Structure formats: structure tokens, C-alpha cells
Amino acid sequence: CPTCPPLLRKLAEPIPVAHHMHSRLLCGLSGRVMDEHDPPYVLPNGNVYSYQALTAMAAGRDGLVTDPKTMQEFLIADARKAFIS
């Protein structure tokens, strides 16, 4: 925690606390929220993108997707659905 050390805690006291009850996952390809309607999928290299973004990329490419972070190519069939708890 960045404000746990005593010196930093003292500096952070006047700053209002941001309390988030829910988190949202955003797809790095589409920028859209990943949820039950567009679930997150994990590529074999561990990077996560939305199912709709991956299927759009794979269309017309014989099921091939390119991870924009690493430029590695994978078959969309090798991606696995992520379950967030």
C-alpha cells in the first residue's frame, strides 16, 4: 500500500479516500468493459482481452489473433475464458 509507511500516511491524511465498491475490467483491444456479455479470455501468454475483440480480430484470419503487446500470434481456439471471483 503506498500510504502505509508512517511518513506517507501523514502526507495522505488530508486527501479524500476513493472507495470503489465494484471493479471493472477494460479490454486493451477494444477499450470496452469485459463482463458476462463480453467475457475476458486469456491468451496462452497470459494476456487478457475481451471475447468480442478477439473474435473480431480472428475473423477472416483463419482464427488467428495477434497479441498487440507482444506481437505473438495464437489461434483463438487456444484462448481460455477467465473466471473472476
Backbone as ProteinMPNN parsed JSONL, in Angstrom:
{"seq_chain_A": "CPTCPPLLRKLAEPIPVAHHMHSRLLCGLSGRVMDEHDPPYVLPNGNVYSYQALTAMAAGRDGLVTDPKTMQEFLIADARKAFIS", "coords_chain_A": {"N_chain_A": [[0.851, -1.172, 0.0], [0.684, 2.166, -0.918], [0.347, 4.241, 0.948], [0.869, 3.245, 3.439], [3.406, 3.343, 4.866], [4.553, 5.228, 7.684], [5.423, 7.984, 7.239], [4.415, 8.628, 4.682], [1.724, 8.154, 5.151], [1.028, 10.25, 6.821], [1.28, 12.394, 5.057], [-0.781, 11.779, 3.314], [-3.138, 12.057, 4.753], [-4.912, 14.414, 4.495], [-6.065, 13.975, 2.045], [-8.926, 12.986, 0.254], [-10.495, 9.774, 0.514], [-10.815, 7.371, -2.015], [-13.386, 5.308, -2.526], [-14.124, 2.336, -3.883], [-16.678, 0.249, -4.78], [-17.117, -1.63, -6.724], [-15.246, -3.225, -9.254], [-14.062, -2.728, -12.593], [-13.234, -4.425, -15.539], [-11.33, -3.548, -18.278], [-11.023, -3.993, -21.741], [-7.98, -4.241, -23.448], [-7.804, -4.129, -26.177], [-10.287, -3.276, -27.333], [-11.189, -1.347, -25.565], [-13.531, -1.511, -24.237], [-15.79, -2.484, -21.555], [-15.269, -5.563, -19.942], [-17.442, -8.141, -19.305], [-20.214, -10.271, -18.282], [-21.475, -10.353, -20.719], [-19.556, -9.906, -22.584], [-17.095, -11.615, -22.111], [-13.87, -11.895, -20.379], [-10.997, -13.288, -21.956], [-8.177, -15.419, -21.829], [-5.09, -15.374, -23.358], [-2.609, -17.783, -24.518], [-0.166, -16.707, -23.626], [-0.801, -15.377, -21.334], [-1.919, -12.822, -21.383], [-4.879, -10.805, -21.331], [-7.949, -10.349, -23.014], [-11.069, -9.103, -24.38], [-13.692, -11.325, -25.378], [-15.239, -10.629, -27.635], [-13.566, -8.764, -28.935], [-11.383, -10.386, -29.569], [-12.599, -12.307, -31.263], [-13.421, -10.646, -33.341], [-10.942, -9.841, -34.33], [-9.96, -12.299, -35.179], [-11.638, -12.987, -37.233], [-11.751, -13.687, -40.634], [-9.099, -14.27, -40.64], [-8.474, -16.875, -40.448], [-8.936, -17.742, -37.822], [-6.82, -16.73, -36.37], [-5.191, -14.756, -33.954], [-3.486, -11.782, -32.966], [-1.474, -10.784, -30.366], [-1.379, -7.557, -29.271], [0.466, -6.497, -27.493], [2.721, -8.163, -27.356], [3.073, -9.052, -29.888], [2.837, -11.694, -30.536], [1.407, -14.538, -32.145], [-1.605, -16.408, -32.002], [-3.932, -19.141, -32.107], [-7.386, -18.54, -31.906], [-8.82, -20.523, -30.721], [-7.147, -21.483, -28.802], [-7.298, -19.726, -26.72], [-8.56, -19.142, -23.438], [-11.465, -18.949, -21.372], [-11.691, -16.555, -18.794], [-12.35, -16.64, -15.338], [-13.464, -14.558, -13.001], [-13.24, -14.001, -9.574]], "CA_chain_A": [[0.0, 0.0, 0.0], [1.557, 3.339, -0.99], [0.214, 5.161, 2.087], [1.074, 2.525, 4.704], [4.535, 3.842, 5.674], [4.111, 6.354, 8.53], [5.671, 9.297, 6.649], [3.471, 8.839, 3.591], [0.378, 8.188, 5.72], [0.827, 11.605, 7.326], [1.078, 13.25, 3.889], [-2.03, 11.415, 2.642], [-4.299, 12.268, 5.624], [-5.919, 15.373, 4.015], [-6.599, 13.571, 0.74], [-10.119, 12.137, 0.413], [-10.336, 8.373, 0.132], [-11.685, 6.9, -3.102], [-13.899, 3.992, -2.147], [-14.755, 1.691, -5.033], [-17.372, -0.98, -4.396], [-17.055, -2.576, -7.833], [-14.17, -3.018, -10.216], [-14.411, -3.022, -13.976], [-12.119, -4.826, -16.378], [-11.422, -2.967, -19.607], [-10.261, -4.699, -22.762], [-6.903, -3.458, -24.028], [-8.01, -4.014, -27.628], [-11.487, -2.517, -27.689], [-11.449, -0.301, -24.596], [-14.854, -1.733, -23.645], [-15.865, -3.242, -20.306], [-15.431, -7.017, -20.056], [-18.43, -8.599, -18.336], [-20.835, -11.538, -18.662], [-21.903, -10.264, -22.116], [-18.312, -9.893, -23.357], [-16.196, -12.078, -21.058], [-12.426, -11.876, -20.603], [-10.35, -14.524, -22.383], [-6.737, -15.401, -21.595], [-4.268, -15.975, -24.407], [-1.6, -18.678, -23.934], [0.93, -15.974, -22.981], [-1.3, -14.799, -20.086], [-2.594, -11.543, -21.573], [-6.336, -10.948, -21.309], [-8.717, -9.471, -23.888], [-12.477, -9.498, -24.435], [-14.034, -12.337, -26.379], [-15.688, -9.969, -28.864], [-12.402, -8.178, -29.603], [-10.595, -11.481, -30.139], [-13.302, -12.91, -32.399], [-13.376, -9.679, -34.436], [-9.598, -9.914, -34.893], [-9.772, -13.614, -35.803], [-12.495, -13.105, -38.42], [-11.029, -13.506, -41.883], [-7.667, -14.594, -40.457], [-8.441, -18.315, -40.136], [-8.924, -17.94, -36.381], [-5.554, -16.277, -35.815], [-5.189, -13.461, -33.26], [-2.164, -11.255, -32.64], [-1.44, -10.02, -29.125], [-0.721, -6.292, -29.609], [1.546, -6.182, -26.552], [3.907, -8.976, -27.605], [3.057, -9.387, -31.309], [2.758, -13.148, -30.706], [0.172, -14.969, -32.783], [-2.218, -17.603, -31.438], [-5.268, -19.49, -32.583], [-8.389, -18.137, -30.916], [-9.24, -21.748, -30.027], [-6.214, -21.701, -27.664], [-7.64, -18.786, -25.639], [-9.439, -19.732, -22.429], [-12.295, -17.996, -20.641], [-11.239, -16.242, -17.44], [-13.411, -16.549, -14.348], [-13.033, -13.629, -11.959], [-14.006, -14.189, -8.347]], "C_chain_A": [[0.898, 1.236, 0.0], [1.458, 4.28, 0.197], [0.396, 4.463, 3.431], [2.291, 2.997, 5.497], [4.118, 5.099, 6.427], [4.303, 7.736, 7.9], [4.654, 9.589, 5.533], [2.032, 8.898, 4.092], [0.05, 9.595, 6.2], [0.568, 12.576, 6.167], [-0.286, 13.009, 3.237], [-3.28, 11.702, 3.47], [-5.319, 13.269, 5.072], [-6.566, 14.981, 2.679], [-7.827, 12.682, 0.95], [-9.864, 10.728, -0.135], [-11.314, 8.04, -0.992], [-12.115, 5.483, -2.759], [-14.653, 3.405, -3.341], [-15.372, 0.369, -4.58], [-17.254, -2.05, -5.476], [-15.893, -2.212, -8.744], [-14.688, -3.33, -11.604], [-13.141, -3.393, -14.716], [-12.335, -4.234, -17.763], [-10.517, -3.736, -20.557], [-9.215, -3.762, -23.352], [-7.016, -3.299, -25.533], [-9.147, -3.071, -27.965], [-11.735, -1.32, -26.775], [-12.793, -0.443, -23.907], [-14.747, -2.578, -22.374], [-16.037, -4.724, -20.638], [-16.366, -7.449, -18.939], [-19.038, -9.902, -18.826], [-21.296, -11.535, -20.119], [-20.706, -10.265, -23.073], [-17.191, -10.304, -22.402], [-14.711, -11.964, -21.416], [-11.92, -13.264, -21.001], [-8.851, -14.35, -22.249], [-6.032, -16.083, -22.76], [-3.22, -16.878, -23.764], [-0.429, -17.964, -23.258], [0.494, -15.257, -21.704], [-1.983, -13.457, -20.231], [-4.082, -11.761, -21.798], [-6.994, -9.888, -22.189], [-10.152, -9.958, -23.921], [-12.712, -10.479, -25.581], [-14.435, -11.681, -27.695], [-14.518, -9.355, -29.628], [-11.556, -9.259, -30.26], [-11.286, -12.096, -31.353], [-13.327, -11.952, -33.589], [-12.01, -9.715, -35.122], [-9.402, -11.214, -35.672], [-10.596, -13.785, -37.075], [-11.687, -12.8, -39.676], [-9.544, -13.788, -41.794], [-7.495, -16.058, -40.082], [-8.295, -18.581, -38.645], [-7.658, -17.487, -35.694], [-5.716, -14.902, -35.168], [-3.756, -13.074, -32.942], [-2.266, -10.437, -31.367], [-0.707, -8.707, -29.419], [0.427, -5.913, -28.678], [2.833, -6.906, -26.904], [4.104, -9.314, -29.072], [3.114, -10.9, -31.565], [1.417, -13.484, -31.338], [-0.285, -16.293, -32.188], [-3.509, -17.903, -32.186], [-6.258, -19.098, -31.5], [-8.876, -19.351, -30.125], [-8.337, -22.045, -28.818], [-6.455, -20.738, -26.519], [-8.638, -19.454, -24.702], [-10.199, -18.662, -21.677], [-11.758, -17.81, -19.234], [-12.449, -16.107, -16.527], [-12.879, -15.718, -13.18], [-13.895, -13.844, -10.721], [-13.674, -13.105, -7.342]], "O_chain_A": [[1.789, 1.342, 0.842], [2.387, 5.048, 0.443], [0.098, 5.054, 4.468], [2.211, 3.049, 6.724], [3.412, 5.945, 5.879], [3.418, 8.583, 8.019], [4.103, 10.688, 5.466], [1.208, 9.614, 3.523], [-1.067, 10.078, 6.013], [-0.266, 13.474, 6.282], [-0.877, 13.929, 2.672], [-4.388, 11.601, 2.944], [-6.517, 13.0, 5.17], [-7.527, 15.62, 2.249], [-7.779, 11.733, 1.733], [-9.127, 10.532, -1.101], [-12.493, 8.385, -0.924], [-11.291, 4.57, -2.711], [-15.691, 3.925, -3.749], [-14.682, -0.511, -4.067], [-17.287, -3.243, -5.175], [-15.602, -1.037, -8.968], [-15.634, -4.1, -11.77], [-12.1, -2.757, -14.545], [-13.402, -4.399, -18.354], [-9.386, -4.084, -20.215], [-9.523, -2.626, -23.712], [-6.381, -2.414, -26.107], [-8.99, -2.169, -28.788], [-12.42, -0.376, -27.169], [-13.165, 0.397, -23.088], [-13.762, -3.282, -22.15], [-16.838, -5.093, -21.497], [-16.119, -7.164, -17.767], [-18.463, -10.573, -19.683], [-21.49, -12.602, -20.702], [-20.853, -10.597, -24.249], [-16.427, -9.459, -21.934], [-14.342, -11.939, -22.59], [-12.357, -14.278, -20.456], [-8.312, -13.276, -22.518], [-6.338, -17.224, -23.104], [-2.964, -16.749, -22.567], [0.235, -18.551, -22.403], [1.31, -14.602, -21.055], [-2.586, -12.985, -19.267], [-4.496, -12.765, -22.378], [-6.657, -8.705, -22.128], [-10.432, -11.093, -23.538], [-12.024, -10.458, -26.602], [-14.015, -12.13, -28.761], [-14.488, -9.423, -30.856], [-11.066, -9.078, -31.375], [-10.637, -12.377, -32.361], [-13.261, -12.398, -34.735], [-11.925, -9.631, -36.347], [-8.745, -11.221, -36.714], [-10.282, -14.637, -37.905], [-11.02, -11.768, -39.759], [-8.807, -13.572, -42.756], [-6.495, -16.439, -39.473], [-7.617, -19.526, -38.241], [-7.438, -17.83, -34.532], [-6.305, -13.996, -35.757], [-2.914, -13.932, -32.681], [-3.058, -9.498, -31.294], [0.469, -8.735, -29.781], [1.271, -5.092, -29.039], [3.92, -6.343, -26.77], [5.163, -9.801, -29.467], [3.404, -11.332, -32.68], [0.417, -12.806, -31.1], [0.522, -17.179, -31.905], [-4.098, -17.024, -32.815], [-6.0, -19.298, -30.313], [-9.299, -19.211, -28.977], [-8.734, -22.782, -27.915], [-5.877, -20.907, -25.445], [-9.47, -20.248, -25.142], [-9.659, -17.598, -21.376], [-11.412, -18.779, -18.559], [-13.46, -15.521, -16.913], [-11.962, -16.132, -12.471], [-15.123, -13.868, -10.804], [-14.222, -13.095, -6.24]]}, "name": "protein", "num_of_chains": 1, "seq": "CPTCPPLLRKLAEPIPVAHHMHSRLLCGLSGRVMDEHDPPYVLPNGNVYSYQALTAMAAGRDGLVTDPKTMQEFLIADARKAFIS"}
